[in-house]
Amino acid sequence: MYPGKWAKLDPTKIAAIHSGTQEKISFGELNDRSNRLAQTLRARGLRRGGHLAIFCSNQLVYFEVAWAALRSGLYFTTINRYLSPDEAAYIINDSGAEALVATADLAEVAKNFPGLSPHCETFLSAGGSIEGYETYEEVVSQYPADPLEEEPLGSFMLYSSGTTGQPKGIRHALTHASVADHNEHHAFHQDMWEFNEETVYLSPAPIYHAAPAILSLSTQALGGTAVMMPKFEPVAALDAIEKYGVTHSQWVPTHFTRFLKAPEEDLQGFDLSSHRYAIHSAAPCPIEVKKRMLDWWGPIIYEYYSGTESVGATNVGPEDWLKYPGTVGQSMTGPIHICNDEGEELENGEAGLIYFEMGKEFEYHDDEEKTLASRHPIHPHWAGLGDIGYVNDEGFLFLTDRATFMIISGGVNIYPQEIENAMILHPKVADIAVIGVPSEEMGEEVKAIVQLAPGIPESAEVSAELTEYVRSRIAHYKCPRSIDFKAELPRLPTGKLYKQLLKKEYWGDTQGKNV
């Protein structure tokens, strides 16, 4: 189940749409273009287990490059388009990429890569020219659109965000399957959310991120259409749902918050009747935010918890979530174990490190120490993502926070996520981060760093108002001892907040125990 099958059944069917430019690509075109690139890479010496990277904005060329890698048995790495030249080159070099495709709109950064990555031998520029690159369209047009004689299944090798140091490649062993026979991810999405050939999937997030990339490709593998937004905007997203008859979509909690903070009159009048599954993940969603989205969109909001490491996954539908507000669902892949730092299992309701019994082995590329740290200290086939949570008596998992973000103040554990969830709905707050900062008396104390809504001036009165707002919603000992204001928090379009940048301002080079 991949573009080759659907190209034979109906080559004119649309595989992808760009909602900004209205550009479309059919399955016939996607199949031919990915074949031409696969032939190009084979001619350049890339074989099964080789490595292709891409540095691109949200453009449709992404799909032909991805499918070329996956049908050639290559590892495929997407690079965060917002990285600096040195940061991006680190990933190119660390991954061992032999070829790179970049889009010309990112030329200012991409032009540096040939000089910074001497072991990468092929640099192709799509959609225009980049200094030091060959033109993608010219090069691949010289090769036939025939599939390779053998099409071994490739694999993503995505990099962690690097929020606690250099990013690490997440590597799964290649299998002996062919791309045509591989159905693991696609079947999972079929079973959980009814993806099929009628699916129209809206992707509002950056395509370099794992979830939008994998769900977009799964949609195409199953014969559906992926609608790519150039970037998320609330009104544009609603317009796309109506215009293209979107059936499925995927979001992060910051998208929901931006919907709810947009002027209500701007969100009215859209026909959202085609929309059956609004899927969200990436971070815990504040309960009140999700309740308001359910009130608006109806019982179509589904949530899952997983990671690029693929150690396990949970899923929860709207009915169960309303029964157990805040849960991220029950395991879809095997038992969950909640353990203390020594690896001892805790009782239901007690918070600890979350471990899954791994269904799929993984490693952090060239980092045995980090790989071992992800495993349970006693049971090596249990692995976790560094998150803290608990399971109730019915087996529903609740996330508390990242272990690295936990604040220990006067010997008491405080989880920033709870405080952030309490404050984000205040109408004067656009964004919020809570961190621990040095305290001579308590070791750490709680600080909130707030990005105010447009037009709201910083003042002691606003600080007092926000403090009182939080104190009315959570225990007083958890409330921020102080509030600082920033014009903008360091958050990427994926919703990821780089807390280590904030912590460094208060901890200096030591950055505290949690970074």
C-alpha positions in Angstrom: 0.0 0.0 0.0 2.0 2.9 -1.4 1.7 5.4 -4.3 2.6 2.8 -6.9 -0.6 0.9 -6.2 -2.9 3.9 -6.4 -1.1 5.2 -9.5 -2.2 2.0 -11.2 -5.7 2.1 -10.0 -6.4 5.8 -10.7 -3.3 7.9 -11.7 -5.4 11.1 -11.8 -6.6 10.9 -8.1 -5.1 13.7 -6.0 -2.5 12.6 -3.5 -1.7 16.0 -2.0 -2.9 19.6 -2.1 -1.1 22.8 -0.9 -3.7 25.0 0.6 -1.7 28.1 0.2 -0.7 27.9 -3.5 -3.6 25.5 -4.5 -0.9 23.3 -6.2 -1.9 19.7 -6.5 -0.1 16.4 -7.2 -1.8 13.3 -8.5 -0.9 9.8 -7.5 0.5 9.2 -11.0 2.7 12.3 -10.7 3.8 11.4 -7.2 4.7 7.9 -8.3 6.6 9.0 -11.3 8.5 11.7 -9.5 9.5 9.6 -6.5 10.6 6.8 -8.9 12.8 9.3 -10.8 14.5 10.5 -7.6 14.9 6.9 -6.4 16.6 6.1 -9.7 18.8 9.2 -9.3 19.9 8.2 -5.8 20.6 4.7 -7.0 22.8 6.1 -9.8 24.6 8.2 -7.2 25.5 5.1 -5.2 22.9 5.1 -2.4 21.9 1.6 -1.5 19.7 0.0 1.2 20.8 1.5 4.6 22.1 4.7 2.9 20.9 8.1 4.1 18.9 10.9 2.5 18.0 14.2 4.3 15.7 17.0 3.4 15.6 20.6 4.5 12.4 22.2 3.3 9.4 24.4 4.1 5.9 23.0 3.7 6.0 22.3 0.0 4.6 19.3 -2.0 8.1 18.2 -3.2 8.5 16.8 0.3 6.2 13.9 -0.5 8.1 12.8 -3.6 11.4 13.0 -1.7 10.0 11.0 1.2 8.5 8.3 -1.0 11.8 8.0 -3.0 13.6 7.3 0.3 11.0 4.8 1.6 10.9 2.8 -1.6 14.7 2.7 -1.9 15.5 1.2 1.5 17.1 4.4 2.7 17.1 6.1 6.1 15.2 9.5 5.7 15.9 12.5 8.0 13.8 15.6 7.9 15.6 18.7 9.3 13.9 21.4 11.2 13.7 24.4 8.8 14.2 26.9 11.6 17.7 25.7 12.6 20.8 27.7 12.1 23.4 26.6 9.5 25.6 25.0 12.1 22.7 23.3 13.9 21.3 21.8 10.7 24.8 20.8 9.5 25.3 18.9 12.8 22.3 16.7 11.8 23.5 16.2 8.3 26.9 15.1 9.5 25.8 13.1 12.5 23.2 11.1 10.4 25.8 10.4 7.7 23.5 11.8 5.0 24.9 11.0 1.6 22.4 13.3 -0.2 20.3 16.3 0.7 17.4 18.0 -0.9 16.6 21.6 0.1 14.0 24.0 -1.1 15.2 27.3 -2.6 13.2 29.5 -0.2 15.6 28.4 2.5 18.7 29.2 0.4 20.1 31.7 2.9 20.7 28.8 5.4 21.0 25.9 2.9 23.8 27.5 0.9 26.2 26.9 3.9 25.7 23.1 3.9 28.2 22.0 1.2 31.0 23.8 3.1 29.9 22.5 6.5 29.1 18.9 5.4 31.9 17.6 3.2 30.9 14.0 3.5 27.5 14.6 1.9 28.2 14.3 -1.8 24.8 15.2 -3.5 23.1 18.6 -2.9 19.8 19.2 -4.8 17.9 22.4 -4.9 14.1 22.2 -5.5 12.0 25.1 -6.7 14.9 27.4 -7.6 18.6 27.7 -7.3 20.9 27.5 -4.3 24.6 28.3 -4.5 26.6 25.1 -4.5 23.6 22.9 -5.4 22.5 21.0 -8.5 18.9 21.8 -9.7 16.6 19.1 -8.4 14.2 19.2 -11.3 16.9 19.1 -14.0 18.8 16.2 -12.4 15.9 13.9 -11.7 14.3 14.5 -15.2 17.3 12.6 -16.7 16.2 9.3 -15.0 13.3 7.0 -15.9 10.0 7.0 -14.0 10.3 3.2 -13.6 10.4 1.7 -10.2 13.7 0.2 -9.0 14.0 -3.6 -9.6 13.8 -4.1 -5.9 12.1 -1.6 -3.5 13.2 -2.4 0.0 11.4 -0.5 2.7 13.2 2.5 4.1 12.7 4.1 7.5 12.6 7.5 9.0 15.5 8.5 11.2 14.2 11.7 12.9 16.1 13.8 15.4 14.9 14.9 18.8 14.4 18.6 19.2 17.5 19.0 21.2 15.7 20.8 24.1 18.2 19.2 26.6 21.4 19.2 24.5 22.4 18.2 21.0 19.6 16.5 19.1 19.8 12.7 18.8 18.8 10.6 15.8 16.1 8.0 16.6 17.0 4.9 14.7 15.0 1.7 14.1 16.5 -1.3 12.4 15.6 -1.8 8.7 13.4 -4.8 8.0 13.4 -7.1 5.0 10.0 -6.0 3.9 9.3 -4.3 0.6 7.6 -0.9 0.6 4.6 -2.5 -1.2 4.0 -5.0 1.6 4.5 -2.8 4.7 1.3 -1.9 6.4 2.2 -1.4 10.1 1.7 2.3 10.6 -1.2 2.4 8.0 -3.1 -0.4 9.7 -2.7 1.3 13.0 -4.3 4.5 11.7 -7.0 2.5 10.0 -7.9 0.7 13.2 -7.8 3.8 15.5 -9.3 6.5 13.3 -10.7 4.9 10.2 -8.2 6.2 7.6 -9.0 4.9 4.2 -9.0 5.9 0.5 -11.7 8.4 1.1 -9.7 10.3 3.8 -8.9 13.9 3.3 -6.3 14.7 5.9 -5.4 18.3 6.9 -1.8 18.9 8.1 -1.5 22.4 9.7 2.0 21.8 11.2 5.5 21.8 9.8 6.1 18.8 7.7 9.6 18.2 9.2 7.9 17.1 12.4 7.2 13.4 12.9 3.5 13.3 13.4 2.4 15.4 10.4 4.9 13.6 8.2 3.9 10.1 9.1 0.1 10.7 9.1 0.4 12.5 5.7 2.3 9.6 4.2 -0.1 7.1 5.8 -3.0 8.9 4.2 -1.3 8.6 0.8 -0.4 4.9 1.4 -4.1 4.2 2.0 -5.2 6.2 -1.1 -6.4 9.3 0.6 -5.5 13.0 0.0 -3.1 15.0 2.2 -3.8 18.7 2.5 -0.7 20.7 3.5 -1.0 24.2 5.0 2.0 26.5 4.5 1.6 27.4 8.2 -1.2 27.3 10.8 -3.7 30.2 11.0 -7.0 29.6 12.7 -9.2 31.1 9.9 -7.2 29.5 7.1 -7.5 26.1 8.8 -11.3 26.3 9.0 -11.4 27.5 5.4 -9.4 24.5 4.4 -11.7 22.1 6.2 -14.7 23.5 4.4 -13.0 23.9 1.0 -11.5 20.5 0.7 -14.0 18.5 2.6 -11.5 17.5 5.2 -12.4 14.3 7.1 -9.3 14.0 9.4 -6.9 16.5 10.9 -4.1 16.6 13.4 -3.3 19.4 16.0 -1.2 20.3 19.0 -2.7 22.0 22.1 -1.2 25.4 21.0 -3.4 25.2 17.9 -6.5 24.8 20.0 -5.4 27.7 22.3 -5.0 29.9 19.2 -8.4 28.9 18.0 -10.0 29.9 21.3 -8.2 33.2 21.5 -9.1 34.3 18.0 -12.0 36.8 17.6 -15.1 34.7 17.8 -16.7 36.4 14.8 -13.8 35.3 12.6 -14.5 31.6 13.3 -18.2 31.7 12.4 -19.9 30.6 9.2 -17.7 27.7 8.2 -19.2 24.3 7.1 -17.2 21.7 9.2 -19.7 18.9 8.6 -17.1 16.7 6.7 -14.8 16.8 9.7 -15.0 13.4 11.6 -11.6 13.0 13.4 -9.7 15.8 14.9 -6.6 14.1 16.4 -4.2 15.8 18.8 -1.0 14.9 20.6 2.6 16.3 21.2 1.8 17.8 24.7 -0.8 17.5 27.4 -3.9 19.6 26.6 -5.3 21.8 29.3 -8.7 20.3 30.3 -10.7 23.5 29.9 -9.2 24.0 26.4 -10.2 20.6 25.3 -13.7 20.9 26.8 -14.3 24.1 24.9 -13.1 22.6 21.7 -15.4 19.6 22.2 -18.3 22.1 22.8 -17.5 23.8 19.5 -16.5 20.8 17.2 -18.6 18.1 18.9 -17.4 14.6 19.9 -14.8 14.2 17.1 -11.6 15.0 19.1 -9.3 12.1 19.6 -6.0 12.1 21.5 -3.0 9.9 21.5 0.3 9.7 23.4 3.4 8.3 21.7 6.8 9.4 20.5 9.2 9.1 17.5 10.9 6.3 19.4 7.7 4.1 18.9 8.0 2.4 22.2 4.3 2.4 22.7 1.1 4.4 22.2 -2.2 5.2 23.9 -5.4 6.5 22.4 -8.6 8.0 23.8 -11.9 9.0 22.1 -14.1 11.8 23.2 -16.5 9.7 25.3 -13.8 8.1 27.4 -12.0 11.5 27.7 -15.1 13.1 29.1 -15.5 10.3 31.5 -11.8 10.7 32.6 -10.9 14.3 31.8 -7.2 14.8 31.2 -6.4 11.2 30.3 -4.3 10.4 27.2 -6.0 7.0 26.9 -5.3 3.3 27.3 -2.4 1.5 25.8 -2.8 0.3 22.2 0.5 -1.6 22.2 1.0 -3.5 25.4 1.2 -3.0 29.2 2.2 0.3 30.8 4.3 0.3 33.9 4.6 3.3 36.3 7.9 3.1 38.2 9.9 5.1 40.7 13.6 6.1 40.1 14.8 2.7 41.3 12.5 0.9 38.8 10.0 -0.4 41.3 6.4 -0.4 40.1 4.0 1.9 41.8 0.3 1.5 42.7 -2.4 2.8 40.5 -2.8 6.5 41.0 0.8 7.1 42.0 2.9 9.2 39.6 6.2 7.9 38.4 8.2 7.3 35.2 6.2 5.8 32.4 7.5 2.7 30.7 6.0 0.7 27.8 6.8 -2.9 27.0 8.5 -2.2 23.7 6.8 -3.4 20.6 9.7 -2.0 18.4 13.3 -1.8 19.3 15.1 1.5 18.8 18.4 3.2 19.6 19.6 6.8 19.8 22.2 7.0 17.0 25.8 6.8 18.3 24.6 7.4 21.9 24.6 4.2 23.8 24.4 6.1 27.1 21.1 7.8 26.2 19.8 4.5 24.7 20.4 2.7 27.9 18.9 5.6 30.0 15.6 5.2 28.1 15.4 1.5 29.2 14.0 0.3 32.5 16.8 -0.5 35.0 15.6 -4.1 35.5 13.6 -4.9 32.4 15.6 -4.0 29.3 12.6 -4.5 27.0 10.6 -1.7 28.8 11.3 1.8 27.6 10.1 5.3 28.2 10.2 8.8 26.9 11.2 10.5 30.1 7.6 11.4 31.0 5.9 11.2 34.4 2.4 10.1 34.8 0.0 7.6 36.5 -2.6 5.0 35.6 -6.0 4.8 37.1 -7.8 1.6 38.1 -9.4 1.3 34.6 -6.0 1.5 32.8 -6.2 5.1 31.6 -2.9 7.0 31.5 -2.6 10.6 32.8 0.5 12.6 32.0 2.0 14.8 34.8 5.0 16.4 33.1 8.4 15.7 31.7 10.8 14.4 34.3 13.4 17.0 33.2 10.9 19.9 33.8 9.9 18.9 37.3 10.6 21.5 40.0 11.7 20.4 43.5 11.0 23.2 45.9 11.7 22.6 49.5 11.7 18.9 48.8 8.2 19.0 47.2 7.7 17.9 43.5 5.9 20.5 41.4 4.9 19.9 37.8 5.0 23.0 35.6 2.4 21.6 33.2 -0.4 21.9 35.8 0.5 25.6 36.4 0.7 26.4 32.7 -2.7 24.7 32.1 -4.2 26.8 34.8 -2.9 30.1 33.5 -3.2 29.7 29.7 -6.9 30.4 29.5 -6.6 33.9 31.1 -7.6 36.3 28.3 -4.5 38.5 28.9 -2.1 35.5 28.4 -0.9 34.6 24.9 1.6 32.0 26.0 3.1 30.7 29.2 6.2 28.8 30.4 6.8 27.8 34.0 10.3 26.8 35.2 12.2 26.4 38.4 14.7 29.1 39.3 17.4 29.2 42.0 16.2 29.9 45.5 18.6 30.0 48.5 15.9 29.0 50.9 14.0 26.4 48.8 16.6 25.2 46.3 14.2 26.1 43.5 11.1 28.2 43.3 8.4 28.5 40.7 8.6 31.3 38.1 6.1 31.9 35.4 7.3 33.6 32.2 4.4 35.1 30.3 3.8 36.4 26.8 0.9 38.8 27.1 -1.9 39.1 24.6 -1.6 41.9 22.0 -2.3 45.3 23.5 -1.9 44.3 27.1 0.9 46.3 28.8 3.3 44.8 31.4 2.5 46.0 34.9 2.5 45.0 38.5 -1.3 45.0 38.4 -1.4 42.4 35.6 1.1 40.3 37.5 -1.0 40.3 40.6 -4.2 39.6 38.6 -2.5 36.5 37.0 -1.2 35.3 40.3 -4.6 35.5 41.9 -6.2 33.7 38.9 -3.8 30.8 39.3 -4.2 30.7 43.1 -8.0 30.3 42.6 -7.4 27.1 40.5 -4.6 25.2 42.1 -2.9 24.6 45.5 -1.2 27.8 46.7 2.2 26.1 47.2 2.3 25.4 43.4 1.7 28.9 42.4 4.4 31.1 40.9 6.4 33.1 43.4 7.2 35.6 40.6 6.1 36.4 37.0 8.4 37.8 34.3 7.1 39.0 31.0 8.6 38.4 27.5 7.6 39.7 24.1 7.7 36.2 22.7 8.5 32.7 24.1 10.9 30.5 22.2 8.2 28.2 20.8 8.4 26.5 17.3 5.4 25.9 15.1 5.4 22.3 16.2 4.3 23.6 19.7 7.7 22.6 21.2 8.9 25.1 23.8 12.7 25.4 24.2 12.7 25.7 28.0 16.4 25.4 28.3 16.8 28.8 26.7 14.7 30.3 29.4 16.3 28.3 32.2 19.8 29.5 31.1 18.8 33.1 31.8 18.3 32.2 35.5 20.8 29.4 36.1 23.7 30.6 33.9 26.0 27.9 32.5 24.9 25.4 35.2 21.3 25.7 33.9 20.0 23.8 36.9 19.6 20.1 37.4 16.7 19.7 34.9 18.5 20.8 31.7 
